[in-house]
Amino acid sequence: MTGHPGAARQRRSPPANVRNASGVSDITHVHTPTPPPATSNQQPDRHFVYPSAAVSLAYQKNESHPMVDALLRTRVPRWEELNRAVDERDDMLDFAMQLFEGDRDRAVENYFRNALEQFGLVRHIARWRGPVRRMLDFASGYGRLTRLLVHQHLADEVTVSDILVGGMEFQAAQFGVRTLLSTTRPEDFVAPEKYDLIFVASLFTHLPAVTFTRWLRRLAELLTADGLLIFTVHDQSLAPEPFEGGIRFDSSSESRVLDVNDYGSTWVTEDYVREQVAAIGAGFACVRMPRELAEWQDVYVISPAPLPNAAPRRMPKGFIERFDVTAEGIQLAGWATAVVEPADRVEVRVEDEIVATTRTFGSRPDVAAFTGAATGAESGWELFVPHGAIRSFRYQIVTVTTFNRQGEERILFLGTLESRDGQTAREIANALQHQLELRSHELSTLRHELAVARHQREGVETQMAAMRASRFWKARERWFALKRGMKLTTER
């Protein structure tokens, strides 16, 4: 998300020994809705955002792209009707373009794939309470998620909020949602009602300590009696180096427009988050879901009421490690697990047709070590796709997916077979880079612990020296010397 929205840095590659596997802008005229009428003694609604007459799009409302179509066809009901418009100012698409080094095909597919992943997460948590009447998507940016909330009717009423006026204009025009312009100071943010569900992705990953708790408190105040507030954070394990005090804030972010002193990069400990929740009110329930968003950000759910039905989400994960073209066909191999339980299956689709699937998993103790879960020990898989199942390496879209036993999926690859070699090389490089970063973090932690140990040792040595120099210690030495001379003790 952008604005008082944020963006998830989604580097998800595991260590190398367990490797996972240019746009044209146009002007589209939009309808400008009529604002609520104002009487002579009444000002227009301060929360109503007036859309501009035209917006510049990076992706058109009805644009067809083979990778996006393949992604949406089997995953979104009435997928042809989904509004796919993406504003060119959307930092989420810009971040994806940077992530994939200007490859628009992969960036656009990644944009919509992340939207689907967020929607699945929100829908899962919303079911803890049942039907949602009112929902607030806070820090919603330019509506990457909003399009799905509206299209799939997750709530009876969807309101979005962001500090970026352009984002609010775009969403009001494209998705017909009510908009609330956010504020820099949490205390200045006003909403006309309370909400059953508030979702905040990648905002608290960017806030300094001075506003972290204040925004948490303000949003919690907008919940109904049993409402749910979902927000994401960067755990301390992702920080570039160890830190103290429960929170670390750096003045840097991917936003192109926001002040980095208000919106930088933030890492927190679990204890810190729980302390801030407790500071809001002792009765708040708090559930943590580690690495639940994009296998990167921790998800927290808090509520004024208990959360007895907080069912865990067992999203599968995996990686394609081998992708070989032989005379007979294509040989694929990798690993897949749902962590808390074995994966159900891995399948390969060409367009929408399943051409290979397996429920057989082999020994992979290295994956068990990487995931920290015993189920990873039996996660290795192999699949073979004959040449007869594929008509074109260049034009047909292939999807490799792993599923858990509840039917939820993780896409391991989506694209043309021709693009796979270059993607594999990039993923291997990313995996090696991620492994280097992990080792660097471990080294920083060890250095920090060594420095603490040295400081403690120096403190003890100083205390011992002071004791030996004291009159008491000297008297003690004379007393034991006398006892040893009389052969009454051998103690020193």
C-alpha positions in Angstrom: 0.0 0.0 0.0 1.1 3.6 -0.4 0.3 6.8 1.3 -0.3 6.6 4.8 -0.2 3.4 3.1 3.0 1.5 2.6 4.6 -1.2 0.6 5.7 -4.7 1.5 9.3 -5.5 0.6 8.7 -9.0 -0.6 12.1 -10.7 -0.9 11.0 -14.2 -0.2 13.9 -16.4 -1.5 15.1 -19.1 1.0 18.8 -20.0 1.3 20.4 -21.2 -1.9 20.5 -24.8 -0.9 16.7 -24.9 -0.6 15.9 -22.5 -3.4 12.3 -21.8 -4.3 11.8 -21.6 -7.3 7.6 -1.4 -20.6 4.2 -0.1 -20.0 2.1 2.4 -22.1 0.2 5.0 -20.3 -3.2 6.3 -21.6 -5.7 8.9 -20.6 -9.1 7.5 -19.5 -12.0 9.9 -18.8 -13.9 8.9 -15.7 -17.3 9.8 -14.3 -17.3 12.4 -11.5 -19.9 11.5 -8.9 -22.1 14.2 -7.4 -21.1 15.2 -3.8 -23.7 15.4 -1.1 -25.7 18.6 -1.3 -24.8 21.4 1.2 -27.3 23.7 2.7 -26.5 27.4 3.3 -25.4 26.5 6.8 -23.6 23.3 6.0 -20.2 22.8 4.4 -19.8 19.9 2.0 -18.6 16.6 3.5 -15.0 17.1 4.4 -14.3 13.4 3.7 -15.7 13.4 0.2 -13.0 13.4 -2.4 -13.8 14.9 -5.8 -12.3 12.8 -8.6 -10.4 14.7 -11.3 -11.9 14.6 -14.8 -9.1 12.3 -16.1 -6.5 10.0 -14.7 -3.4 8.5 -16.4 -3.4 4.7 -16.2 -0.5 2.3 -16.2 -3.0 -0.5 -16.8 -6.4 -0.2 -18.4 -9.7 -1.1 -16.8 -10.4 -3.8 -19.3 -6.9 -4.5 -20.5 -6.2 -8.1 -21.4 -2.8 -9.6 -20.6 -2.2 -13.3 -21.0 -0.4 -13.7 -17.6 -3.0 -11.6 -15.7 -5.9 -13.4 -17.4 -4.4 -16.8 -16.5 -4.0 -15.6 -12.9 -7.6 -14.4 -12.6 -9.6 -16.9 -14.7 -9.6 -19.7 -12.1 -9.4 -17.6 -9.0 -11.9 -14.7 -9.3 -15.6 -15.3 -10.0 -16.8 -13.3 -13.0 -13.1 -12.4 -13.6 -13.9 -10.6 -16.9 -15.9 -8.0 -14.9 -13.1 -7.2 -12.5 -11.9 -3.6 -12.8 -8.2 -3.9 -13.6 -7.4 -0.2 -13.8 -4.0 0.8 -12.2 -3.1 4.4 -11.7 0.4 5.3 -13.0 1.1 6.9 -9.6 0.6 3.6 -7.8 3.8 2.9 -5.8 2.9 -0.8 -5.6 3.2 -1.2 -9.4 6.3 1.1 -9.4 7.9 -1.1 -6.7 7.1 -4.2 -8.7 8.7 -2.7 -11.8 11.9 -2.0 -9.8 11.8 -5.5 -8.2 11.6 -7.2 -11.7 14.0 -4.8 -13.3 11.5 -3.1 -15.6 9.9 -6.3 -16.8 6.3 -5.1 -17.1 4.8 -8.5 -17.7 6.1 -9.9 -14.4 5.4 -6.6 -12.5 1.8 -6.5 -13.6 1.2 -10.2 -12.8 2.9 -9.7 -9.4 0.7 -6.7 -8.7 -2.5 -8.6 -9.2 -1.1 -11.8 -7.5 -0.3 -9.8 -4.3 -3.8 -8.3 -4.4 -5.3 -11.9 -4.5 -3.0 -12.9 -1.6 -4.1 -10.0 0.5 -7.7 -10.7 -0.3 -7.3 -14.3 0.8 -5.8 -13.2 4.1 -8.5 -10.7 4.8 -11.3 -13.1 3.9 -9.8 -15.8 6.2 -9.6 -13.5 9.2 -13.0 -11.9 8.5 -14.5 -15.4 8.9 -13.5 -15.4 12.5 -16.5 -13.2 13.2 -18.9 -13.9 10.3 -20.5 -11.4 7.9 -18.9 -8.0 7.7 -21.2 -5.0 7.5 -18.7 -2.1 7.4 -15.1 -2.4 6.4 -12.3 0.2 6.4 -9.2 -0.4 4.2 -6.8 2.1 5.8 -3.7 3.2 4.0 -5.2 1.8 0.9 -3.1 3.7 -1.7 -4.5 3.4 -5.2 -6.7 0.4 -4.5 -4.7 -2.7 -5.3 -6.9 -4.6 -2.8 -10.0 -2.5 -3.1 -11.0 -3.8 -6.5 -11.3 -7.3 -5.1 -13.1 -6.2 -1.9 -15.8 -4.5 -4.0 -15.9 -7.2 -6.8 -16.3 -10.1 -4.3 -18.5 -8.2 -1.8 -16.4 -9.0 1.2 -18.4 -6.4 3.2 -21.7 -4.6 2.7 -20.0 -1.2 2.8 -16.3 -0.6 1.9 -14.6 2.6 2.9 -11.0 3.4 2.0 -8.6 5.9 3.5 -5.2 7.3 2.5 -3.2 10.5 2.9 -2.7 10.7 -0.9 -5.5 12.7 -2.5 -4.8 11.2 -5.9 -5.3 7.7 -4.5 -8.7 8.7 -3.0 -9.7 10.3 -6.3 -8.8 7.3 -8.3 -10.6 4.8 -6.0 -13.8 6.9 -5.8 -13.9 7.1 -9.6 -12.9 3.6 -10.4 -14.4 1.5 -7.6 -17.3 3.7 -6.3 -16.2 3.4 -2.7 -16.5 6.1 0.0 -13.2 7.7 0.7 -11.8 9.3 3.9 -8.7 11.5 3.4 -6.2 10.6 6.1 -4.1 13.0 8.2 -0.5 13.2 9.4 -1.6 13.4 13.0 -3.6 10.4 14.2 -5.7 12.5 16.5 -6.9 14.6 13.6 -8.3 11.6 11.7 -12.1 11.6 11.8 -14.4 8.8 10.6 -18.2 9.1 10.6 -18.9 5.5 11.9 -17.3 2.4 13.5 -16.2 -0.6 11.5 -16.5 -4.4 11.9 -13.2 -4.8 10.1 -10.2 -2.5 9.6 -7.3 -3.7 7.4 -4.0 -1.9 7.5 -1.3 -3.4 5.3 2.3 -2.0 5.3 1.7 1.2 7.3 3.1 0.2 10.7 6.1 -1.2 8.7 6.9 2.5 8.1 6.0 4.4 11.2 8.3 5.9 13.8 7.7 5.2 17.5 6.2 8.7 18.0 3.2 7.7 15.8 3.1 3.9 16.0 1.0 3.6 19.1 -1.0 6.7 18.4 -2.2 5.3 15.1 -2.8 1.9 16.6 -5.0 3.6 19.3 -6.9 5.8 16.9 -7.8 2.9 14.6 -8.7 0.7 17.5 -11.1 3.4 18.6 -13.0 3.0 15.3 -13.8 -0.7 15.9 -17.3 -2.0 16.8 -17.6 -3.9 20.1 -16.3 -7.1 18.5 -14.6 -5.6 15.5 -11.2 -6.8 14.1 -8.2 -4.6 13.4 -5.7 -6.3 11.1 -2.2 -4.7 10.7 1.2 -5.9 9.5 4.7 -5.2 10.8 8.3 -6.1 10.0 9.6 -8.4 12.8 13.0 -7.8 14.4 14.3 -10.9 12.6 14.2 -8.9 9.3 16.1 -5.9 10.6 19.5 -5.2 9.1 21.1 -5.5 12.5 20.1 -6.1 16.2 18.4 -3.2 18.0 17.2 -2.4 21.5 14.1 -0.7 22.8 11.6 -2.9 20.9 11.4 -0.7 17.8 13.9 0.5 15.1 13.1 3.3 12.6 15.2 4.3 9.6 14.5 7.3 7.5 14.2 5.5 4.1 11.3 4.0 2.1 10.1 3.2 -1.4 7.5 6.0 -1.4 8.1 8.6 -4.1 6.1 11.4 -2.3 6.0 11.0 1.5 8.5 12.5 4.0 10.9 9.8 5.1 10.9 11.2 8.7 7.2 10.4 8.9 7.2 7.3 6.7 10.5 5.4 6.7 11.3 1.7 7.5 10.4 0.1 10.8 11.1 -3.1 12.6 9.6 -4.2 15.9 9.7 -7.0 18.4 6.6 -9.1 19.4 6.9 -7.8 23.0 6.8 -4.2 21.7 3.7 -4.8 19.7 1.9 -6.5 22.6 2.9 -3.7 24.9 1.4 -1.1 22.6 -1.8 -3.1 22.3 -2.0 -3.4 26.1 -1.5 0.3 26.4 -4.7 0.8 24.3 -6.7 -1.3 26.7 -6.2 -4.3 28.9 -9.2 -6.1 27.4 -7.9 -6.2 23.9 -7.2 -9.7 22.4 -4.1 -10.0 20.3 -3.2 -12.7 17.8 0.1 -12.9 15.9 0.5 -14.7 12.6 4.2 -14.8 11.8 5.3 -14.1 8.2 1.7 -14.4 7.0 1.7 -11.6 4.4 3.8 -12.5 1.4 5.9 -14.8 3.6 7.5 -11.6 4.9 5.4 -9.4 7.1 3.9 -10.5 10.4 0.2 -10.1 10.7 -1.4 -9.0 14.0 -5.2 -9.1 14.7 -6.6 -7.2 17.7 -10.1 -6.8 19.0 -11.9 -5.4 22.0 -13.6 -8.8 22.4 -12.0 -12.3 22.8 -10.9 -14.2 19.7 -11.9 -17.8 20.4 -12.2 -18.7 16.7 -8.8 -17.4 15.5 -8.1 -20.3 13.2 -4.6 -20.4 11.8 -4.0 -20.1 8.1 -1.9 -23.0 6.7 -0.6 -21.4 3.5 1.7 -23.7 1.5 5.1 -22.7 0.4 7.7 -24.1 -2.0 10.2 -23.6 -4.7 11.1 -24.9 -8.2 14.7 -26.0 -8.1 15.0 -27.9 -11.4 13.4 -27.1 -14.8 15.0 -29.2 -17.5 13.9 -29.5 -21.1 14.7 -33.0 -22.4 14.0 -34.9 -25.7 10.8 -36.4 -24.1 9.5 -33.3 -22.3 10.0 -31.1 -19.3 11.3 -32.3 -16.0 10.5 -30.2 -12.9 11.6 -30.7 -9.3 11.5 -28.8 -6.1 9.9 -28.8 -2.7 6.6 -27.9 -1.1 5.1 -27.9 2.4 2.3 -26.4 4.3 4.8 -26.2 7.3 2.4 -27.3 10.0 1.3 -30.2 7.8 2.4 -31.7 4.5 1.4 -30.1 1.3 -1.5 -31.8 -0.5 -0.2 -31.7 -4.0 1.7 -29.9 -6.7 0.2 -29.4 -10.2 1.2 -27.9 -13.5 -1.4 -26.2 -15.8 -0.9 -25.1 -19.4 -3.4 -22.3 -19.8 -6.3 -23.8 -17.7 -5.6 -27.5 -18.3 -3.9 -29.6 -15.7 -1.1 -31.5 -17.5 0.8 -33.0 -14.5 0.1 -33.4 -10.8 1.7 -35.3 -7.9 0.9 -36.1 -4.3 4.1 -38.0 -3.8 6.8 -36.3 -1.7 10.3 -37.4 -1.0 13.0 -36.9 1.6 14.3 -33.3 2.1 15.9 -32.9 5.5 17.4 -29.6 4.3 13.9 -28.1 3.9 13.0 -29.3 7.4 16.0 -27.4 8.7 15.2 -24.3 6.7 11.5 -24.1 7.7 12.0 -25.4 11.2 9.1 -27.8 10.7 9.3 -31.6 10.7 6.8 -31.8 7.8 9.5 -30.3 5.6 11.5 -33.5 5.8 9.1 -35.1 3.3 8.6 -32.3 0.8 10.6 -33.0 -2.3 8.6 -33.5 -5.5 9.2 -34.3 -9.2 6.9 -33.8 -12.2 7.1 -34.6 -15.9 5.3 -32.7 -18.7 5.4 -34.4 -22.1 6.0 -32.2 -25.1 2.6 -33.1 -26.5 0.9 -31.2 -23.7 2.5 -27.9 -24.9 1.9 -26.1 -28.2 4.1 -23.1 -27.7 7.0 -22.2 -25.3 6.7 -18.6 -26.3 3.0 -17.9 -26.0 1.2 -20.4 -23.7 1.0 -19.6 -20.0 2.2 -22.3 -17.6 1.3 -22.2 -13.9 3.0 -24.4 -11.3 1.1 -24.4 -8.0 1.2 -26.2 -4.6 -1.9 -26.7 -2.5 -2.6 -27.4 1.1 -5.3 -29.8 2.3 -7.9 -26.9 2.6 -7.5 -26.1 -1.1 -5.4 -22.9 -0.6 -2.6 -22.4 -3.1 0.8 -20.9 -3.5 1.9 -20.1 -7.1 5.5 -21.2 -7.6 5.6 -20.1 -11.2 3.4 -18.3 -13.7 4.6 -17.3 -17.2 5.8 -18.7 -20.5 8.2 -21.6 -20.7 10.5 -19.4 -22.7 10.8 -16.9 -19.8 11.6 -19.6 -17.3 15.3 -19.8 -17.8 15.9 -16.1 -17.2 13.6 -16.2 -14.2 15.4 -19.2 -12.7 18.8 -17.3 -13.0 17.3 -14.3 -11.2 15.8 -16.4 -8.5 19.1 -18.2 -7.9 20.8 -14.9 -7.6 18.1 -13.6 -5.3 18.4 -16.7 -3.1 22.1 -16.3 -2.8 21.7 -12.7 -1.9 19.1 -13.5 0.7 21.4 -16.2 2.1 24.2 -13.6 2.3 21.9 -11.2 4.1 20.8 -13.9 6.6 24.4 -14.7 7.4 25.2 -11.0 7.7 22.3 -10.6 10.2 23.5 -13.7 12.1 27.1 -12.3 12.2 25.8 -8.9 13.5 23.8 -10.7 16.2 26.9 -12.7 17.3 29.0 -9.5 17.3 26.4 -7.8 19.5 26.2 -10.7 21.9 30.0 -10.8 22.1 30.2 -7.1 22.8 27.6 -7.6 25.6 29.6 -10.5 27.0 32.8 -8.5 26.9 31.1 -5.6 28.7 29.8 -7.9 31.3 33.2 -9.6 31.8 34.9 -6.2 32.2 32.3 -5.2 34.7 32.9 -8.4 36.8 36.7 -7.9 36.6 36.3 -4.3 37.8 34.2 -5.4 40.7 36.7 -8.2 41.6 39.6 -5.7 41.5 37.7 -3.3 43.7 36.9 -6.1 46.2 40.6 -7.3 46.3 41.6 -3.7 47.0 39.2 -3.3 49.9 40.2 -3.5 53.6 37.7 -6.4 54.1 39.4 -8.5 51.3 42.9 -7.8 52.7 41.7 -8.8 56.2 40.2 -12.0 54.7 43.5 -12.8 53.0 45.5 -12.4 56.3 42.9 -14.6 58.1 43.1 -17.5 55.6 46.9 -17.2 55.4 46.9 -17.7 59.3 44.5 -20.7 59.0 46.7 -22.3 56.3 49.8 -21.7 58.4 48.1 -23.6 61.3 47.0 -26.3 58.8 43.4 -25.7 59.6 42.4 -25.2 55.9 43.6 -25.4 52.4 41.1 -22.8 51.1 42.4 -19.7 49.4 
